[in-house]
Amino acid sequence: MSRNNEKNIKKHNDKLHKAQDRVKNAEILRKEKLKEITKKFHDAKNLDTL
């Protein structure tokens, strides 16, 4: 019997896609945090110049 049966392939793909989603979500979260930080920085900088 082959190891590459449908059940094992599905299990592997589900695990792979879950990991890929985790990486993608982490990247999106980092970008959002960076935008927030830069916005706060620019707001603070603008207040200092006034």
CYANA upper distance limits for C-alpha pairs under 8 A (distance plus 0.5 A):
  3 ARG  CA      8 ASN  CA      7.69
  4 ASN  CA      8 ASN  CA      6.67
  4 ASN  CA      9 ILE  CA      6.68
  5 ASN  CA      9 ILE  CA      6.72
  6 GLU  CA     10 LYS  CA      6.52
  7 LYS  CA     11 LYS  CA      6.64
  8 ASN  CA     12 HIS  CA      6.58
  9 ILE  CA     13 ASN  CA      6.60
 10 LYS  CA     14 ASP  CA      6.51
 11 LYS  CA     15 LYS  CA      6.74
 12 HIS  CA     16 LEU  CA      6.59
 13 ASN  CA     17 HIS  CA      6.48
 14 ASP  CA     18 LYS  CA      6.54
 15 LYS  CA     19 ALA  CA      6.77
 16 LEU  CA     20 GLN  CA      6.70
 17 HIS  CA     21 ASP  CA      6.53
 18 LYS  CA     22 ARG  CA      6.73
 19 ALA  CA     23 VAL  CA      6.85
 20 GLN  CA     24 LYS  CA      6.66
 21 ASP  CA     25 ASN  CA      6.50
 22 ARG  CA     26 ALA  CA      6.61
 23 VAL  CA     27 GLU  CA      6.73
 24 LYS  CA     28 ILE  CA      6.78
 25 ASN  CA     29 LEU  CA      6.58
 26 ALA  CA     30 ARG  CA      6.66
 27 GLU  CA     31 LYS  CA      6.79
 28 ILE  CA     32 GLU  CA      6.75
 29 LEU  CA     33 LYS  CA      6.68
 30 ARG  CA     34 LEU  CA      6.59
 31 LYS  CA     35 LYS  CA      6.67
 32 GLU  CA     36 GLU  CA      6.72
 33 LYS  CA     37 ILE  CA      6.61
 34 LEU  CA     38 THR  CA      6.57
 35 LYS  CA     39 LYS  CA      6.50
 36 GLU  CA     40 LYS  CA      6.71
 37 ILE  CA     41 PHE  CA      6.60
 38 THR  CA     42 HIS  CA      6.55
 39 LYS  CA     43 ASP  CA      6.56
 40 LYS  CA     44 ALA  CA      6.57
 41 PHE  CA     45 LYS  CA      6.54
 42 HIS  CA     46 ASN  CA      6.52
 43 ASP  CA     47 LEU  CA      6.71
 44 ALA  CA     48 ASP  CA      6.74
 45 LYS  CA     49 THR  CA      6.93
 46 ASN  CA     50 LEU  CA      6.99
